Amino acid sequence: MTAIENLHALKLQLEHQLKESPSAEEREWIEGELTKIDIALSFLDDREKELASQPTVSK
């Protein structure tokens, strides 16, 4: 799995845990982790688009 796939899998797992009515403390922690994952995914998606837009060099 790629880093992006791992983050998506973790995000799904955390979202599932959030639906199981965790305590207020757990909910806060899960929401914080989801925010971090969203930031990481946006960074990786931007980087992937940037790399894809660069011309390839032929030898």
N, C-alpha and C positions, 0 to 999 in steps of 0.2 A: 504494500500500500504506500501511496505517496503521503507526504505530510498533509496535503490538502484533504485527502481521503480520510486520514486519521483524525483530523480536526472535525470533519463532518460527522464521523462516527461518534466521536466523543460528545459533540453537540447534541446529537440525537439521544444519546444515553442520558445526558444531563436534563434535556427537555422532558424525557420520560420520568426521571426522578422528580422533577418539579411538579408533575401531574399527580404524584402520589401523596400529596398533602404533607410535605415535610414541615418540620418545626420552623419558626421564624428565623432562627439562626442558620439552619440548613438552607432555607430558601434564599437568604441573603448571600450565602457562600456560592450557591449554584448560580444565582443571577450574576454575581461577580465573575465567575468562571466563564459563563456564556458571553459576557461582555468582552473578556480577554480573547476568547475564541473568535468572536466576530471581528475584532480588530486584527487579529492574526490572519484570518481569511481574507479580509479586504486588502491587507498588505501583500499577501501572497498572490491574490488575483491580479492586483495592479502590476506586480513584478512579472507575472506570467504574461500579461498583455504587452508589457514593455519589451520583454524578450522576443515575443512573437512578432512584434512590429519591426524589429531590427532586420536589415537586409543580411542575407547570408553571403559569406565570402567564398567564392570559388577559387580553387587552387589550380 
